[in-house]
Amino acid sequence: MKKTIIEVPGISATIRKHNVPLSPVVRAGDFVFISGMPPFNPDTGELVFGDVEVQTKQVMDNIKLALEAAGTSLDNVVKVNVYVPNAAWFRRINGVYSQYFHTDPPARTFVAMASWALEFDVEIECTAIV
C-alpha cells in the first residue's frame, strides 16, 4: 500500500506558503487522514476570526472541502478529534458540529488543551474511508 498526498484547493497552498511540514490530506488504501484544520479561509489563506461557532463552521467547511478533494465525504468519516483551549465550549461547538453530522455521527474525542502558535480557538482532525 502506498500513501498519496492529496492537493486541496486553497488549503495546500496556504500550508506551503507558511512552510508548515505537513500534508493536509493523506490517502492510504481506503483510508483518508485529514490533518488538524484551523479556521482559515482557503480563498485568502487568512485566519477567520470570530466566536467559537464561527471558527468551528469554518473548520468544518475546510474538512468538507478536504474530504471532497480526496474523493470522499462527511458521510464516510469514522473518527474525529476536536481540540480547544476551553472545555466550556463543548455545547457551543456541538451546536455547529451536529449540523455537519446529522445521523450516525462518527466516533469522537474532545480535548481541551493549552494553546496554539496562532490565534484561533478550535482545530479538528478526522479519519474517513473512501
Rosetta constraint file for C-alpha pairs under 8 A:
AtomPair CA 1 CA 28 HARMONIC 6.79 0.50
AtomPair CA 1 CA 29 HARMONIC 6.13 0.50
AtomPair CA 2 CA 28 HARMONIC 6.11 0.50
AtomPair CA 2 CA 29 HARMONIC 7.10 0.50
AtomPair CA 3 CA 26 HARMONIC 6.55 0.50
AtomPair CA 3 CA 27 HARMONIC 5.60 0.50
AtomPair CA 3 CA 28 HARMONIC 4.52 0.50
AtomPair CA 3 CA 29 HARMONIC 7.30 0.50
AtomPair CA 4 CA 26 HARMONIC 5.66 0.50
AtomPair CA 4 CA 27 HARMONIC 5.09 0.50
AtomPair CA 4 CA 28 HARMONIC 6.43 0.50
AtomPair CA 5 CA 23 HARMONIC 6.62 0.50
AtomPair CA 5 CA 25 HARMONIC 6.10 0.50
AtomPair CA 5 CA 26 HARMONIC 4.73 0.50
AtomPair CA 5 CA 27 HARMONIC 6.44 0.50
AtomPair CA 6 CA 23 HARMONIC 7.80 0.50
AtomPair CA 6 CA 24 HARMONIC 7.52 0.50
AtomPair CA 6 CA 25 HARMONIC 5.31 0.50
AtomPair CA 6 CA 26 HARMONIC 5.89 0.50
AtomPair CA 6 CA 27 HARMONIC 7.06 0.50
AtomPair CA 6 CA 69 HARMONIC 6.95 0.50
AtomPair CA 6 CA 70 HARMONIC 6.14 0.50
AtomPair CA 7 CA 12 HARMONIC 5.90 0.50
AtomPair CA 7 CA 24 HARMONIC 7.90 0.50
AtomPair CA 7 CA 25 HARMONIC 7.37 0.50
AtomPair CA 7 CA 69 HARMONIC 7.06 0.50
AtomPair CA 8 CA 12 HARMONIC 5.28 0.50
AtomPair CA 8 CA 24 HARMONIC 7.46 0.50
AtomPair CA 8 CA 25 HARMONIC 7.60 0.50
AtomPair CA 8 CA 65 HARMONIC 7.33 0.50
AtomPair CA 8 CA 66 HARMONIC 5.72 0.50
AtomPair CA 8 CA 69 HARMONIC 5.76 0.50
AtomPair CA 9 CA 13 HARMONIC 7.34 0.50
AtomPair CA 9 CA 42 HARMONIC 7.18 0.50
AtomPair CA 9 CA 69 HARMONIC 7.89 0.50
AtomPair CA 10 CA 14 HARMONIC 6.20 0.50
AtomPair CA 10 CA 42 HARMONIC 4.32 0.50
AtomPair CA 10 CA 43 HARMONIC 5.70 0.50
AtomPair CA 10 CA 44 HARMONIC 7.69 0.50
AtomPair CA 10 CA 45 HARMONIC 6.96 0.50
AtomPair CA 11 CA 15 HARMONIC 6.36 0.50
AtomPair CA 11 CA 24 HARMONIC 7.30 0.50
AtomPair CA 11 CA 42 HARMONIC 5.22 0.50
AtomPair CA 11 CA 45 HARMONIC 7.31 0.50
AtomPair CA 11 CA 62 HARMONIC 7.92 0.50
AtomPair CA 12 CA 16 HARMONIC 6.30 0.50
AtomPair CA 12 CA 23 HARMONIC 7.38 0.50
AtomPair CA 12 CA 24 HARMONIC 6.44 0.50
AtomPair CA 13 CA 17 HARMONIC 6.03 0.50
AtomPair CA 14 CA 18 HARMONIC 6.42 0.50
AtomPair CA 14 CA 42 HARMONIC 7.39 0.50
AtomPair CA 14 CA 45 HARMONIC 5.29 0.50
AtomPair CA 15 CA 19 HARMONIC 6.28 0.50
AtomPair CA 15 CA 20 HARMONIC 5.59 0.50
AtomPair CA 15 CA 22 HARMONIC 7.66 0.50
AtomPair CA 15 CA 23 HARMONIC 7.98 0.50
AtomPair CA 15 CA 24 HARMONIC 7.86 0.50
AtomPair CA 16 CA 20 HARMONIC 6.32 0.50
AtomPair CA 22 CA 35 HARMONIC 7.89 0.50
AtomPair CA 23 CA 35 HARMONIC 7.09 0.50
AtomPair CA 24 CA 34 HARMONIC 5.88 0.50
AtomPair CA 24 CA 35 HARMONIC 5.04 0.50
AtomPair CA 24 CA 36 HARMONIC 7.77 0.50
AtomPair CA 24 CA 37 HARMONIC 7.89 0.50
AtomPair CA 24 CA 66 HARMONIC 7.64 0.50
AtomPair CA 25 CA 32 HARMONIC 6.89 0.50
AtomPair CA 25 CA 33 HARMONIC 5.66 0.50
AtomPair CA 25 CA 34 HARMONIC 4.75 0.50
AtomPair CA 25 CA 35 HARMONIC 6.23 0.50
AtomPair CA 25 CA 66 HARMONIC 6.75 0.50
AtomPair CA 25 CA 70 HARMONIC 7.43 0.50
AtomPair CA 26 CA 32 HARMONIC 5.81 0.50
AtomPair CA 26 CA 33 HARMONIC 5.26 0.50
AtomPair CA 26 CA 34 HARMONIC 6.80 0.50
AtomPair CA 27 CA 31 HARMONIC 5.71 0.50
AtomPair CA 27 CA 32 HARMONIC 4.43 0.50
AtomPair CA 27 CA 33 HARMONIC 6.30 0.50
AtomPair CA 27 CA 70 HARMONIC 7.28 0.50
AtomPair CA 28 CA 32 HARMONIC 6.43 0.50
AtomPair CA 30 CA 129 HARMONIC 5.45 0.50
AtomPair CA 30 CA 130 HARMONIC 5.22 0.50
AtomPair CA 31 CA 127 HARMONIC 6.95 0.50
AtomPair CA 31 CA 128 HARMONIC 5.78 0.50
AtomPair CA 31 CA 129 HARMONIC 4.57 0.50
AtomPair CA 31 CA 130 HARMONIC 6.25 0.50
AtomPair CA 32 CA 67 HARMONIC 7.70 0.50
AtomPair CA 32 CA 70 HARMONIC 7.15 0.50
AtomPair CA 32 CA 127 HARMONIC 5.63 0.50
AtomPair CA 32 CA 128 HARMONIC 5.04 0.50
AtomPair CA 32 CA 129 HARMONIC 5.83 0.50
AtomPair CA 32 CA 130 HARMONIC 6.99 0.50
AtomPair CA 33 CA 125 HARMONIC 7.91 0.50
AtomPair CA 33 CA 126 HARMONIC 6.15 0.50
AtomPair CA 33 CA 127 HARMONIC 4.61 0.50
AtomPair CA 33 CA 128 HARMONIC 6.56 0.50
AtomPair CA 34 CA 63 HARMONIC 7.24 0.50
AtomPair CA 34 CA 66 HARMONIC 7.17 0.50
AtomPair CA 34 CA 67 HARMONIC 7.57 0.50
AtomPair CA 34 CA 125 HARMONIC 5.53 0.50
AtomPair CA 34 CA 126 HARMONIC 5.20 0.50
AtomPair CA 34 CA 127 HARMONIC 6.09 0.50
AtomPair CA 35 CA 124 HARMONIC 7.84 0.50
AtomPair CA 35 CA 125 HARMONIC 5.19 0.50
AtomPair CA 35 CA 126 HARMONIC 7.05 0.50
AtomPair CA 36 CA 123 HARMONIC 5.63 0.50
AtomPair CA 36 CA 124 HARMONIC 4.94 0.50
AtomPair CA 36 CA 125 HARMONIC 4.10 0.50
AtomPair CA 36 CA 126 HARMONIC 7.59 0.50
AtomPair CA 37 CA 59 HARMONIC 5.94 0.50
AtomPair CA 37 CA 62 HARMONIC 7.04 0.50
AtomPair CA 37 CA 63 HARMONIC 7.01 0.50
AtomPair CA 37 CA 123 HARMONIC 5.24 0.50
AtomPair CA 37 CA 124 HARMONIC 5.33 0.50
AtomPair CA 37 CA 125 HARMONIC 6.17 0.50
AtomPair CA 38 CA 47 HARMONIC 7.78 0.50
AtomPair CA 38 CA 59 HARMONIC 5.87 0.50
AtomPair CA 38 CA 120 HARMONIC 7.08 0.50
AtomPair CA 38 CA 122 HARMONIC 6.40 0.50
AtomPair CA 38 CA 123 HARMONIC 4.72 0.50
AtomPair CA 38 CA 124 HARMONIC 7.04 0.50
AtomPair CA 39 CA 47 HARMONIC 5.76 0.50
AtomPair CA 39 CA 48 HARMONIC 5.53 0.50
AtomPair CA 39 CA 49 HARMONIC 7.86 0.50
AtomPair CA 39 CA 55 HARMONIC 5.27 0.50
AtomPair CA 39 CA 56 HARMONIC 6.97 0.50
AtomPair CA 39 CA 58 HARMONIC 5.22 0.50
AtomPair CA 39 CA 59 HARMONIC 4.76 0.50
AtomPair CA 39 CA 62 HARMONIC 7.76 0.50
AtomPair CA 39 CA 120 HARMONIC 7.01 0.50
AtomPair CA 39 CA 122 HARMONIC 7.23 0.50
AtomPair CA 39 CA 123 HARMONIC 7.24 0.50
AtomPair CA 40 CA 45 HARMONIC 6.02 0.50
AtomPair CA 40 CA 46 HARMONIC 5.31 0.50
AtomPair CA 40 CA 47 HARMONIC 3.95 0.50
AtomPair CA 40 CA 48 HARMONIC 5.16 0.50
AtomPair CA 40 CA 58 HARMONIC 6.94 0.50
AtomPair CA 40 CA 59 HARMONIC 7.36 0.50
AtomPair CA 41 CA 45 HARMONIC 5.35 0.50
AtomPair CA 41 CA 46 HARMONIC 5.60 0.50
AtomPair CA 41 CA 47 HARMONIC 6.14 0.50
AtomPair CA 41 CA 48 HARMONIC 6.17 0.50
AtomPair CA 41 CA 58 HARMONIC 7.25 0.50
AtomPair CA 42 CA 46 HARMONIC 7.65 0.50
AtomPair CA 42 CA 62 HARMONIC 7.49 0.50
AtomPair CA 47 CA 120 HARMONIC 7.61 0.50
AtomPair CA 48 CA 54 HARMONIC 7.91 0.50
AtomPair CA 48 CA 55 HARMONIC 6.44 0.50
AtomPair CA 48 CA 58 HARMONIC 7.34 0.50
AtomPair CA 49 CA 54 HARMONIC 7.51 0.50
AtomPair CA 49 CA 55 HARMONIC 6.65 0.50
AtomPair CA 49 CA 120 HARMONIC 7.28 0.50
AtomPair CA 50 CA 54 HARMONIC 5.61 0.50
AtomPair CA 50 CA 55 HARMONIC 6.34 0.50
AtomPair CA 51 CA 55 HARMONIC 6.40 0.50
AtomPair CA 52 CA 56 HARMONIC 5.91 0.50
AtomPair CA 52 CA 89 HARMONIC 7.51 0.50
AtomPair CA 52 CA 92 HARMONIC 7.31 0.50
AtomPair CA 52 CA 93 HARMONIC 6.90 0.50
AtomPair CA 52 CA 121 HARMONIC 6.32 0.50
AtomPair CA 52 CA 122 HARMONIC 7.05 0.50
AtomPair CA 53 CA 57 HARMONIC 6.16 0.50
AtomPair CA 53 CA 92 HARMONIC 6.43 0.50
AtomPair CA 53 CA 93 HARMONIC 6.09 0.50
AtomPair CA 53 CA 95 HARMONIC 7.93 0.50
AtomPair CA 53 CA 96 HARMONIC 6.32 0.50
AtomPair CA 54 CA 58 HARMONIC 6.44 0.50
AtomPair CA 55 CA 59 HARMONIC 6.23 0.50
AtomPair CA 55 CA 120 HARMONIC 7.68 0.50
AtomPair CA 55 CA 121 HARMONIC 7.18 0.50
AtomPair CA 55 CA 122 HARMONIC 6.73 0.50
AtomPair CA 56 CA 60 HARMONIC 6.10 0.50
AtomPair CA 56 CA 93 HARMONIC 6.47 0.50
AtomPair CA 56 CA 96 HARMONIC 6.67 0.50
AtomPair CA 56 CA 97 HARMONIC 7.34 0.50
AtomPair CA 56 CA 122 HARMONIC 6.39 0.50
AtomPair CA 56 CA 123 HARMONIC 7.97 0.50
AtomPair CA 57 CA 61 HARMONIC 6.10 0.50
AtomPair CA 57 CA 96 HARMONIC 6.30 0.50
AtomPair CA 57 CA 97 HARMONIC 7.63 0.50
AtomPair CA 58 CA 62 HARMONIC 6.16 0.50
AtomPair CA 59 CA 63 HARMONIC 6.22 0.50
AtomPair CA 59 CA 122 HARMONIC 7.76 0.50
AtomPair CA 59 CA 123 HARMONIC 6.99 0.50
AtomPair CA 59 CA 124 HARMONIC 6.87 0.50
AtomPair CA 60 CA 64 HARMONIC 6.14 0.50
AtomPair CA 60 CA 97 HARMONIC 7.38 0.50
AtomPair CA 60 CA 100 HARMONIC 7.41 0.50
AtomPair CA 60 CA 124 HARMONIC 7.83 0.50
AtomPair CA 61 CA 65 HARMONIC 6.22 0.50
AtomPair CA 62 CA 66 HARMONIC 6.13 0.50
AtomPair CA 63 CA 67 HARMONIC 6.07 0.50
AtomPair CA 63 CA 125 HARMONIC 7.90 0.50
AtomPair CA 64 CA 68 HARMONIC 6.19 0.50
AtomPair CA 64 CA 73 HARMONIC 6.58 0.50
AtomPair CA 64 CA 74 HARMONIC 6.28 0.50
AtomPair CA 65 CA 69 HARMONIC 6.24 0.50
AtomPair CA 66 CA 70 HARMONIC 6.46 0.50
AtomPair CA 67 CA 71 HARMONIC 6.42 0.50
AtomPair CA 67 CA 72 HARMONIC 5.22 0.50
AtomPair CA 67 CA 73 HARMONIC 5.24 0.50
AtomPair CA 67 CA 74 HARMONIC 7.02 0.50
AtomPair CA 67 CA 128 HARMONIC 7.95 0.50
AtomPair CA 68 CA 72 HARMONIC 5.20 0.50
AtomPair CA 68 CA 73 HARMONIC 5.63 0.50
AtomPair CA 71 CA 130 HARMONIC 6.72 0.50
AtomPair CA 72 CA 76 HARMONIC 6.63 0.50
AtomPair CA 72 CA 128 HARMONIC 7.59 0.50
AtomPair CA 72 CA 129 HARMONIC 7.12 0.50
AtomPair CA 72 CA 130 HARMONIC 5.23 0.50
AtomPair CA 73 CA 77 HARMONIC 7.12 0.50
AtomPair CA 73 CA 128 HARMONIC 7.89 0.50
AtomPair CA 74 CA 100 HARMONIC 7.33 0.50
AtomPair CA 74 CA 101 HARMONIC 7.20 0.50
AtomPair CA 74 CA 128 HARMONIC 7.84 0.50
AtomPair CA 75 CA 101 HARMONIC 7.52 0.50
AtomPair CA 76 CA 128 HARMONIC 5.27 0.50
AtomPair CA 76 CA 129 HARMONIC 5.45 0.50
AtomPair CA 76 CA 130 HARMONIC 6.86 0.50
AtomPair CA 77 CA 106 HARMONIC 5.98 0.50
AtomPair CA 77 CA 126 HARMONIC 6.87 0.50
AtomPair CA 77 CA 127 HARMONIC 5.81 0.50
AtomPair CA 77 CA 128 HARMONIC 3.93 0.50
AtomPair CA 77 CA 129 HARMONIC 6.48 0.50
AtomPair CA 78 CA 106 HARMONIC 4.69 0.50
AtomPair CA 78 CA 107 HARMONIC 6.06 0.50
AtomPair CA 78 CA 126 HARMONIC 7.60 0.50
AtomPair CA 78 CA 127 HARMONIC 5.90 0.50
AtomPair CA 78 CA 128 HARMONIC 5.26 0.50
AtomPair CA 78 CA 129 HARMONIC 7.18 0.50
AtomPair CA 79 CA 106 HARMONIC 5.28 0.50
AtomPair CA 79 CA 107 HARMONIC 4.70 0.50
AtomPair CA 79 CA 108 HARMONIC 5.58 0.50
AtomPair CA 79 CA 126 HARMONIC 5.49 0.50
AtomPair CA 79 CA 127 HARMONIC 5.25 0.50
AtomPair CA 79 CA 128 HARMONIC 6.99 0.50
AtomPair CA 80 CA 106 HARMONIC 6.73 0.50
AtomPair CA 80 CA 107 HARMONIC 6.26 0.50
AtomPair CA 80 CA 108 HARMONIC 4.61 0.50
AtomPair CA 80 CA 109 HARMONIC 6.40 0.50
AtomPair CA 80 CA 124 HARMONIC 7.05 0.50
AtomPair CA 80 CA 125 HARMONIC 5.80 0.50
AtomPair CA 80 CA 126 HARMONIC 4.27 0.50
AtomPair CA 80 CA 127 HARMONIC 6.58 0.50
AtomPair CA 81 CA 108 HARMONIC 5.64 0.50
AtomPair CA 81 CA 109 HARMONIC 4.80 0.50
AtomPair CA 81 CA 110 HARMONIC 6.01 0.50
AtomPair CA 81 CA 111 HARMONIC 7.46 0.50
AtomPair CA 81 CA 124 HARMONIC 5.71 0.50
AtomPair CA 81 CA 125 HARMONIC 5.34 0.50
AtomPair CA 81 CA 126 HARMONIC 6.19 0.50
AtomPair CA 82 CA 108 HARMONIC 7.55 0.50
AtomPair CA 82 CA 109 HARMONIC 6.17 0.50
AtomPair CA 82 CA 110 HARMONIC 4.77 0.50
AtomPair CA 82 CA 111 HARMONIC 6.03 0.50
AtomPair CA 82 CA 122 HARMONIC 7.23 0.50
AtomPair CA 82 CA 123 HARMONIC 6.07 0.50
AtomPair CA 82 CA 124 HARMONIC 4.58 0.50
AtomPair CA 82 CA 125 HARMONIC 6.71 0.50
AtomPair CA 83 CA 110 HARMONIC 6.16 0.50
AtomPair CA 83 CA 111 HARMONIC 4.89 0.50
AtomPair CA 83 CA 112 HARMONIC 5.89 0.50
AtomPair CA 83 CA 113 HARMONIC 6.75 0.50
AtomPair CA 83 CA 122 HARMONIC 5.77 0.50
AtomPair CA 83 CA 123 HARMONIC 5.19 0.50
AtomPair CA 83 CA 124 HARMONIC 6.14 0.50
AtomPair CA 84 CA 89 HARMONIC 7.99 0.50
AtomPair CA 84 CA 110 HARMONIC 7.87 0.50
AtomPair CA 84 CA 111 HARMONIC 6.32 0.50
AtomPair CA 84 CA 112 HARMONIC 4.91 0.50
AtomPair CA 84 CA 113 HARMONIC 5.95 0.50
AtomPair CA 84 CA 121 HARMONIC 5.77 0.50
AtomPair CA 84 CA 122 HARMONIC 4.84 0.50
AtomPair CA 84 CA 123 HARMONIC 6.68 0.50
AtomPair CA 85 CA 112 HARMONIC 5.12 0.50
AtomPair CA 85 CA 113 HARMONIC 4.78 0.50
AtomPair CA 85 CA 114 HARMONIC 5.29 0.50
AtomPair CA 85 CA 115 HARMONIC 5.89 0.50
AtomPair CA 85 CA 121 HARMONIC 6.41 0.50
AtomPair CA 85 CA 122 HARMONIC 7.55 0.50
AtomPair CA 86 CA 112 HARMONIC 5.75 0.50
AtomPair CA 86 CA 113 HARMONIC 7.36 0.50
AtomPair CA 87 CA 111 HARMONIC 7.45 0.50
AtomPair CA 87 CA 112 HARMONIC 5.26 0.50
AtomPair CA 89 CA 93 HARMONIC 6.01 0.50
AtomPair CA 90 CA 94 HARMONIC 6.13 0.50
AtomPair CA 90 CA 110 HARMONIC 7.95 0.50
AtomPair CA 91 CA 95 HARMONIC 6.18 0.50
AtomPair CA 92 CA 96 HARMONIC 6.99 0.50
AtomPair CA 93 CA 97 HARMONIC 5.95 0.50
AtomPair CA 94 CA 98 HARMONIC 5.67 0.50
AtomPair CA 95 CA 99 HARMONIC 7.07 0.50
AtomPair CA 96 CA 100 HARMONIC 7.36 0.50
AtomPair CA 97 CA 101 HARMONIC 6.68 0.50
AtomPair CA 98 CA 102 HARMONIC 5.89 0.50
AtomPair CA 101 CA 105 HARMONIC 5.31 0.50
AtomPair CA 101 CA 106 HARMONIC 7.87 0.50
AtomPair CA 116 CA 120 HARMONIC 7.47 0.50
